[in-house]
């Protein structure tokens, strides 16, 4: 074998090289086949994805994707509005506030159209078309685009202020937003007035320009801060206002007046104040409905789960129990009012209702004795012992959603 290799060395080298080349080619063929196999697998995956996309309705074209994004935005706004139902007393005032600003924006777009139309420049046609599209969107009834853009602008403004890490008063915060959005002071004041007009319908509290900025900021996610003294004053004022309301509607009270927070003998603790604010808003609405229903009298009342209520997954629940005397019609009106309170962004759930007849002493009436002579007929009195007055013990849950506009 050695002699053969020596005699045919060149041939041997050529054969070895050929073998190495052959093995290399085999390896390359194996690699290509492997890559092609993987490519075919990916191709099958892409085909499956394409078939899946083609099966979607609507088809995910660029136009449909924009429509889907718009639908998602609508869902977010509708969710925002649904959350408002759960005890957000600022929902209608904030909507009135934004509607005023929206009308200003609409007028601004109309003014731009008029200016562009007067110039009669062909290059302005696309701009005019875009402005008309914006006007169409803004003027559609129940359209939520403006609310969405307003809240987005507000969040962006607050995020930028946080990055600046600059101390700023709450009053300056609201005015700064007005300037950043290029609203005139008069227009912004009209929006504040609209907010206050709606807010007056929600509370017994006398409102002024000094406090309304705080409530607008609270509606936009900035925590409402009351000092301990101011918190105590608020509790006293709400209590007095409710007692005056009940007296004006001839609702009798055992003990002559209601004391809502007898457990607070001095000023409230700082951590109690946010709960007191919410509780006062609940009591204002609850007793306003009770007074309007013409309930006869209030026998007793109590907070079942305390000032802080019960919290669960951003829901805050105050459980309240009250015993009243009322006619059947008044009680029915009161319960119907609680049931329909969602229209005013309030949620009441009647947990228990116990009714009992009011003792009208009909069994103790003296027996009827017929008159002896006709001359006694004018003196006859018919005594009826039937009354529709009833005692009712009612336990309700007042449910609020702790809405977070700002993270």
Residue pairs with C-beta under 8 A, 6 or more apart in sequence:
5 12
53 59
53 60
58 64
58 67
58 68
60 68
73 144
73 145
73 148
74 144
76 148
77 144
77 147
77 148
78 144
80 147
80 151
81 91
81 144
83 401
83 403
84 91
84 345
84 403
85 91
85 342
85 345
85 347
86 315
86 345
86 347
86 399
86 400
86 401
87 278
87 281
87 282
87 316
87 345
87 346
87 347
87 398
87 399
87 400
87 401
88 345
88 400
88 401
88 403
89 199
89 202
89 203
89 281
89 285
89 345
89 346
90 199
90 215
90 218
90 219
91 345
92 198
92 201
92 202
92 344
92 345
93 194
93 195
93 196
93 198
93 199
93 202
93 215
93 216
93 219
94 195
94 216
94 219
94 220
95 147
95 198
96 194
96 195
96 197
96 198
97 191
97 192
97 194
97 195
97 216
97 219
98 146
98 147
98 150
98 191
99 194
100 187
100 190
100 191
100 194
101 146
101 150
101 183
101 187
101 188
101 191
102 138
102 146
104 183
104 184
104 187
105 138
105 146
106 135
106 138
106 139
109 131
109 134
109 135
109 138
110 135
112 131
113 128
113 131
113 132
113 135
116 124
116 127
116 128
116 131
117 128
137 143
137 145
138 145
138 146
151 405
153 180
153 181
154 177
154 220
154 405
155 405
155 406
157 176
157 177
157 180
158 221
158 406
161 168
161 173
161 176
168 176
170 213
170 214
170 217
170 222
171 213
173 217
173 222
174 213
174 216
174 217
178 185
178 188
183 191
192 209
192 212
192 213
192 216
195 212
195 215
195 216
195 219
196 207
196 209
196 212
199 207
199 212
199 215
200 207
202 281
202 284
202 285
202 344
203 281
203 284
204 238
204 241
204 242
204 245
204 284
204 288
205 234
205 237
205 238
205 241
205 284
207 215
214 224
214 225
215 224
217 224
218 224
220 405
220 406
221 403
221 404
221 405
221 406
222 406
223 274
224 274
224 277
226 234
226 273
226 277
228 267
228 268
228 269
228 270
228 273
229 267
231 267
231 268
231 272
231 273
231 276
231 277
232 264
232 266
232 267
232 268
234 276
234 277
234 280
235 260
235 261
235 264
235 268
235 276
235 280
238 260
238 280
238 283
238 284
239 258
239 259
239 260
239 261
241 284
242 258
242 260
242 283
242 284
242 287
243 253
243 257
243 258
245 287
245 288
245 291
246 253
246 258
246 287
246 290
246 291
246 298
248 291
249 291
249 292
249 294
250 294
251 290
251 291
251 294
251 295
251 296
251 297
251 298
252 296
252 297
252 298
253 297
253 298
254 297
254 298
254 299
254 300
258 287
258 298
258 301
260 279
260 283
261 268
261 276
261 307
263 307
264 272
268 276
272 307
272 308
275 307
275 308
275 309
276 307
278 309
278 316
278 318
278 400
279 303
279 307
279 309
279 318
282 318
282 320
282 398
282 400
285 341
285 344
285 346
286 320
286 348
286 396
286 398
289 334
289 337
289 338
289 341
290 298
290 322
290 324
290 334
292 333
292 337
293 326
293 330
293 331
293 333
293 334
293 337
294 326
294 327
294 330
294 333
295 324
295 325
295 326
295 330
295 331
295 334
296 324
296 325
296 326
296 327
296 330
296 389
297 324
297 325
297 326
298 322
298 323
298 324
299 323
299 324
299 325
299 391
300 322
300 323
301 320
301 321
301 322
301 323
302 320
302 321
302 322
303 318
303 319
303 320
304 319
304 320
304 321
304 395
305 317
305 318
305 319
309 316
309 317
309 318
309 319
310 316
310 317
310 319
311 317
311 402
314 401
314 402
314 403
314 404
315 399
315 400
315 401
315 402
316 399
316 400
316 401
316 402
317 397
317 398
317 399
317 400
318 397
318 398
318 400
319 351
319 395
319 396
319 397
319 398
320 395
320 396
320 398
321 393
321 394
321 395
321 396
322 393
322 394
322 396
323 391
323 392
323 393
323 394
324 331
324 391
324 392
324 394
325 358
325 389
325 390
325 391
325 392
326 334
326 389
326 390
326 392
327 388
327 389
327 390
328 388
328 390
329 388
331 390
331 392
335 350
335 353
335 394
338 348
338 350
338 396
339 348
339 350
341 347
341 348
346 398
347 398
347 399
347 400
348 396
348 397
348 398
348 399
349 396
349 397
349 399
350 394
350 395
350 396
351 395
351 396
351 397
352 393
352 394
352 395
353 392
353 393
353 394
353 395
354 392
354 393
355 390
355 391
355 392
356 390
356 391
357 390
357 391
358 387
358 389
358 390
358 391
360 385
360 386
360 387
360 389
361 385
362 384
362 385
362 386
362 387
363 385
365 383
365 385
371 377
371 379
371 380
